[in-house]
Amino acid sequence: MNPLYRNDTLGQHAPSVYAASTPIPPERPKFQGHTSADVVVIGAGFTGLWAALTLARAGRRVVVLEAHRVGFGASGRNGGQVHSGFNKSQLWLEKNLGQSRAQALWALSEGAKTQLRDFCDTHAPEAFFKAGIAHGEYKPSDLDHARAEAHHLAERYGHTSRILDREAFAEIVKSPLFSGGRLDPSGGHLQPLAYALALAREAEAAGAIIFERSEVTDLQMGSRLRLMTRGGSISAGHAIVAGNGYLPDILPQVNARVLPINSFIAATEPLEDRWTDILAEDIAVADSKFVVNYYRFNEQKRFLFGGRESYSIGYPKDISTALIARMERLFPQLKGVRVDHVWGGSLGITVTRLPHLARVAPNVLSGSGFSGHGVALSGMAGRVMAEAILGQDDGFATLDALPVPQFPGGNALRGPMLTLAMTWFALRDRLGV
């Protein structure tokens, strides 16, 4: 089944707290007829919108084709957490890719955070960016690894973070289950749908044209590309494909390397007078489970808690029960708190948990597979793909060289592989392996 419609209704945002609290602009027109463009961007999430904004500011004629609405996919419904680095430690990157490549990757990831913060400061105060993110460790051995990584980042990269023991971490993240953790003041959190909508607004102000409810059904290669929708076709010199976990089967060579997995989020009632009983500081938090728990408070002081495993590409019938039970295990003080919103979405992961950027054809670039670090990195991916089209290839070349093999069985066996992998890693999480 087409991932664009597997768990969602055409043209409707997920029933998230973001959609409920954000002014959604009127629907943009569907694409109809025939036209040409310098660049067509497929997907109006963080990746596609940063690409469109960068190209439009450079004077290119850019058309963005979105199958649903701006920010419909993971970009508009994620946990809003802004991480440093990649979903692999710098120590791992240095060991496996070499010092110079690891340093280039770190510079890109730091630039991704700066790009996001600067945009929010200048163009999107409604995204409510707040600095600070913590990572909780359950086992003393995991805390030792975090301590080694923090020391290495401070020495080699000048990146400062704080390692907290059990007692100090529990003073900030008021759960009894952690052995300690790391506090990174350079990360943070934001309202992702508001951020996506602001990116679209600025891209259009720069000259980009965005069409909604305009799914690309076919991408025909050649020196001039032809992109087909149900309403017509566009001829373009270049295309940027930014579908991530929602990409239909128009580029099977990309789908074979990017596996969509589902994650779910609950938002409680506002806890204005109680929120410091859960988090002493207004930061985001994630943990060391494979099936990650991630949480924060939003601007209304609702507690947003994400996680729980999903064993299939379709949503379970009951999202709430297991998700809320997981939240209450971590924070018993939340038992009985009303939950007002529950929703799900798909993110793209890769075998190595590193982003998959690729030049699929000389004039077709694709970016996806951000593996839980996409709020900052996906925007950087969009920018470096746009810059590659403009002739500045360094950033794209750095990300394009990352090792991202196909999943075993390729595109055809992604569904069964998901079930197998999530069953195994969920068991490991429960056993504390």
C-alpha positions in Angstrom: 0.0 0.0 0.0 1.2 3.5 -0.8 2.9 4.9 2.4 1.3 8.3 1.7 -2.1 6.9 2.6 -1.4 3.8 4.7 -2.2 5.5 8.0 -3.5 8.9 7.0 -6.4 10.7 5.2 -5.6 12.6 2.1 -4.9 16.3 2.8 -5.4 16.0 6.6 -2.7 16.6 9.2 -2.2 14.1 11.9 -4.4 14.7 15.0 -1.5 16.2 16.9 -1.4 18.9 19.5 0.6 20.9 16.9 -2.3 20.8 14.3 -4.8 21.7 17.1 -2.8 24.7 18.2 -1.3 26.1 15.0 -3.1 28.3 12.5 -3.1 26.3 9.3 -3.1 28.4 6.1 -5.7 27.9 3.4 -5.0 24.9 1.2 -2.7 25.7 -1.8 -3.9 24.6 -5.2 -3.3 21.2 -6.8 -1.0 21.1 -9.7 -2.8 21.0 -13.0 -1.7 21.1 -16.5 1.9 21.3 -17.9 4.8 23.5 -17.0 8.6 23.6 -16.7 10.9 24.5 -13.9 14.6 24.6 -13.1 14.1 22.3 -10.1 11.2 20.3 -8.9 11.2 19.4 -5.2 9.1 16.4 -4.2 7.9 16.7 -0.6 7.2 19.8 1.5 8.9 18.8 4.8 12.0 20.2 6.3 14.3 18.7 3.6 12.2 19.8 0.6 11.4 23.3 2.0 15.0 24.1 2.9 16.0 23.0 -0.6 13.3 25.2 -2.2 14.2 28.2 0.0 17.9 27.9 -0.9 17.2 27.6 -4.6 14.6 30.3 -4.8 16.9 32.7 -3.0 19.5 31.9 -5.7 17.0 32.9 -8.4 16.0 29.4 -9.6 12.5 28.6 -10.7 11.4 26.1 -8.1 8.2 24.0 -8.0 7.4 22.0 -4.9 5.0 19.1 -5.2 3.5 17.9 -1.9 1.1 14.9 -1.9 -0.8 16.1 1.2 -0.2 19.5 3.0 3.0 21.3 3.9 4.5 19.6 7.0 2.2 16.6 6.6 4.8 13.9 7.2 7.4 13.4 9.9 8.4 17.1 9.7 5.0 18.3 11.1 4.3 15.7 13.6 7.6 14.7 15.3 8.8 15.2 18.8 10.5 18.5 18.0 13.9 17.5 19.4 17.0 19.1 18.1 20.1 16.9 18.6 23.8 17.4 18.2 25.6 15.2 15.7 24.3 12.0 14.1 22.8 8.8 15.3 26.3 7.5 15.6 28.9 8.9 18.0 31.8 10.9 16.8 34.1 8.2 18.2 32.3 5.7 16.0 32.5 8.0 13.0 36.2 8.6 13.5 37.0 4.9 13.8 34.9 3.9 10.8 35.3 6.9 8.5 38.5 8.6 9.5 39.3 11.8 11.3 38.9 14.2 8.5 35.6 12.9 7.3 34.3 12.8 10.9 35.3 16.4 11.4 33.5 17.4 8.2 30.4 15.7 9.4 30.5 17.3 12.8 30.9 20.7 11.1 27.7 20.0 9.0 25.8 18.9 12.0 26.7 22.0 14.0 25.8 24.1 11.0 22.4 22.4 10.9 21.6 23.5 14.5 22.8 27.0 13.7 20.8 27.2 10.6 17.6 26.1 12.5 18.2 28.4 15.4 18.9 31.4 13.2 15.8 30.8 11.1 13.6 30.5 14.1 15.0 33.7 15.6 14.5 35.6 12.4 11.4 34.1 10.8 9.6 31.7 13.1 9.3 32.9 16.7 6.0 30.9 16.7 8.1 27.7 16.6 9.1 28.5 20.2 12.7 27.2 20.0 14.2 26.5 23.4 17.8 25.5 24.0 18.8 22.4 26.0 18.5 18.6 25.5 19.4 15.7 27.7 20.1 12.0 27.1 19.3 9.6 29.8 21.3 6.4 30.4 19.8 3.3 32.1 23.0 1.3 32.7 26.3 2.5 34.3 28.1 1.1 31.3 26.1 3.4 29.0 26.9 6.3 31.3 30.6 5.5 31.0 30.3 5.6 27.2 28.5 8.9 27.4 31.2 10.3 29.6 33.9 9.2 27.2 32.1 10.7 24.3 31.5 14.0 26.1 35.2 14.2 27.1 36.3 13.5 23.5 33.9 16.1 22.0 35.2 18.7 24.5 38.9 17.9 23.7 38.7 17.4 20.0 35.7 19.6 18.9 35.3 22.2 21.7 31.8 21.0 22.3 30.7 21.4 26.0 28.1 19.2 27.7 27.6 18.1 31.3 27.7 14.5 32.5 25.4 14.0 35.5 25.4 11.1 37.9 22.2 9.4 39.1 21.3 12.0 41.8 22.1 15.0 39.7 20.2 13.7 36.7 17.2 12.8 38.8 17.1 16.4 40.0 16.4 17.5 36.4 14.7 14.5 34.9 12.5 13.3 37.8 12.3 9.6 37.0 13.8 6.9 39.3 15.0 4.7 36.4 18.2 6.4 35.1 21.8 5.8 36.1 22.6 9.3 34.9 22.9 11.2 31.7 24.3 14.0 29.6 23.0 17.5 29.3 23.7 19.3 25.9 23.0 23.0 26.0 23.5 23.4 22.3 20.6 21.2 21.3 17.0 22.0 22.1 13.3 21.6 21.0 10.7 23.4 19.0 7.2 23.2 17.6 7.9 21.4 14.3 4.7 22.1 12.4 5.0 25.8 13.0 8.6 25.6 11.8 7.6 23.8 8.6 4.8 26.3 7.9 7.3 29.2 8.4 9.8 27.6 6.0 7.1 27.3 3.3 6.1 30.9 3.9 9.6 32.1 3.4 10.2 29.8 0.4 7.2 31.3 -1.3 8.3 34.8 -0.5 11.6 34.0 -2.2 9.7 32.9 -5.3 9.1 29.1 -4.9 5.7 27.7 -6.0 4.2 25.1 -3.7 1.4 22.8 -4.8 -0.5 20.6 -2.3 -2.4 17.3 -2.9 -0.1 16.8 -5.9 1.4 13.4 -5.6 4.2 12.5 -8.0 3.2 9.2 -9.6 6.2 8.8 -12.0 9.6 10.3 -12.4 11.0 9.8 -16.0 14.7 10.2 -16.3 16.7 12.1 -18.9 18.6 15.2 -19.6 15.2 16.9 -19.0 13.2 15.2 -16.3 9.5 14.6 -16.6 7.5 14.4 -13.4 3.9 13.1 -13.6 1.1 13.8 -11.3 -2.6 13.0 -11.6 -3.2 16.5 -12.7 -0.4 16.9 -15.3 3.3 16.9 -15.8 6.4 19.1 -15.2 9.6 19.3 -17.2 12.6 20.1 -15.1 16.4 20.3 -15.3 16.8 18.9 -11.8 14.8 17.2 -9.1 15.2 16.8 -5.4 13.4 13.9 -3.8 12.5 14.5 -0.1 9.9 11.9 0.7 11.7 10.0 3.5 9.5 7.4 5.2 6.5 8.5 3.0 8.2 8.1 -0.3 6.1 6.0 -2.7 7.8 3.5 -5.0 9.0 6.0 -7.6 12.7 5.4 -6.6 13.0 1.8 -5.4 16.8 2.2 -5.1 16.2 4.7 -2.4 13.4 2.8 -0.6 15.7 -0.3 -0.5 18.0 1.7 1.9 15.4 3.6 4.0 13.0 1.7 6.2 9.9 3.5 7.5 9.2 2.8 11.1 6.3 4.3 13.2 6.5 6.2 16.4 3.8 7.6 18.5 3.3 10.6 20.7 0.9 11.5 23.5 0.2 15.1 24.8 -1.3 15.5 28.2 -3.5 18.2 29.5 -1.7 21.5 30.4 0.3 21.1 33.6 1.2 24.7 34.3 1.5 24.3 38.1 3.0 20.7 38.0 5.4 20.6 35.1 8.5 20.9 37.3 7.4 17.7 39.1 8.5 16.0 35.9 11.3 18.1 34.4 13.0 20.8 36.5 14.2 22.6 33.3 12.4 23.4 30.0 14.5 20.9 28.0 13.9 18.0 25.7 15.0 14.5 26.8 15.6 11.2 25.0 17.0 7.9 26.3 19.3 5.0 25.4 16.5 2.5 24.6 16.6 1.2 21.0 12.9 2.0 20.9 13.6 5.5 22.1 11.5 7.3 24.7 11.6 11.1 24.0 9.7 13.8 25.8 9.5 17.5 26.6 7.0 20.2 27.5 5.5 22.4 24.9 4.6 26.1 25.1 1.3 25.2 26.8 3.1 23.1 29.4 1.6 20.0 28.0 3.9 17.0 28.4 4.7 15.4 25.1 5.8 11.8 25.4 6.9 9.8 22.4 8.0 6.2 21.8 6.6 2.6 22.0 7.4 0.0 19.4 5.4 -0.7 16.3 5.7 -4.1 14.7 4.1 -3.3 11.3 4.0 -0.5 8.8 0.3 0.0 9.7 -0.7 1.6 13.0 -2.0 -0.6 15.8 -5.7 -0.3 16.6 -4.9 1.0 20.1 -2.0 3.5 20.2 -2.8 5.0 23.6 -2.7 2.1 26.1 0.9 0.9 25.6 2.2 4.5 25.0 0.7 5.8 28.2 1.8 2.8 30.2 5.4 3.4 29.0 5.1 7.1 30.1 3.8 6.2 33.5 6.6 3.6 34.1 9.1 6.4 33.6 7.1 9.0 35.5 4.8 7.4 38.1 3.8 11.0 39.1 1.9 11.2 35.8 -0.6 8.5 36.6 -4.1 9.8 36.2 -3.1 12.8 34.2 -5.5 13.3 31.3 -4.1 12.7 27.8 -5.7 15.1 25.2 -3.9 14.1 22.0 -2.4 10.9 20.6 -0.9 10.5 17.1 1.6 8.6 15.1 3.9 9.0 12.2 6.6 7.4 10.1 10.3 8.2 10.2 13.0 6.8 7.9 15.9 4.8 9.3 18.9 3.2 7.6 21.0 0.1 8.4 23.8 2.3 9.8 21.5 5.0 11.2 23.3 7.5 9.0 21.4 9.7 6.5 21.0 8.5 3.0 21.9 11.3 0.5 22.4 10.1 -3.1 22.7 11.3 -6.6 20.2 8.9 -8.1 20.9 10.2 -11.6 23.1 13.1 -12.7 20.2 15.5 -12.2 18.2 13.7 -9.5 19.2 14.0 -5.8 17.6 12.3 -2.9 17.8 12.9 0.9 16.2 10.7 3.6 16.9 8.2 6.4 17.7 10.7 9.2 17.1 8.0 11.8 15.6 10.2 14.6 18.0 13.1 14.1 16.1 14.8 11.3 14.8 18.0 12.9 18.2 19.7 12.3 19.9 17.3 9.9 17.1 17.1 7.3 17.1 20.9 6.8 20.9 20.8 6.3 20.4 17.9 3.8 17.9 20.1 1.8 20.3 23.0 1.8 23.4 21.0 0.7 21.4 19.3 -2.1 20.3 22.7 -3.3 23.9 24.0 -3.1 25.0 20.9 -5.2 22.6 21.9 -7.9 24.1 25.5 -7.7 27.6 24.1 -8.1 28.7 24.0 -4.5 29.2 20.3 -4.0 31.3 19.9 -0.8 28.5 19.5 1.7 26.6 17.1 -0.4 29.7 15.1 -1.2 30.4 14.7 2.5 27.0 13.2 3.2 26.7 11.3 -0.1 29.8 9.3 1.0 28.2 7.9 4.2 28.0 4.1 4.3 24.3 3.3 3.8 23.8 -0.3 2.4 20.5 -1.8 1.3 18.4 -3.6 3.9 18.7 -7.4 3.5 16.1 -8.3 0.9 15.9 -4.8 -0.5 12.7 -3.0 -1.0 10.5 -6.1 -1.3 11.3 -7.4 2.2 11.3 -4.1 4.2 7.9 -4.9 5.9 9.0 -8.4 7.2 12.4 -7.0 8.2 10.6 -4.3 10.2 8.6 -6.8 12.2 11.6 -9.0 12.9 13.9 -6.1 13.9 11.3 -4.4 16.2 10.4 -7.6 17.9 14.1 -8.3 18.6 15.1 -4.8 19.8 12.0 -4.4 21.9 12.9 -7.7 23.7 16.4 -6.3 24.2 15.0 -3.1 25.7 12.8 -5.1 28.1 15.6 -7.4 29.2 18.1 -4.5 29.6 20.6 -6.1 27.2 
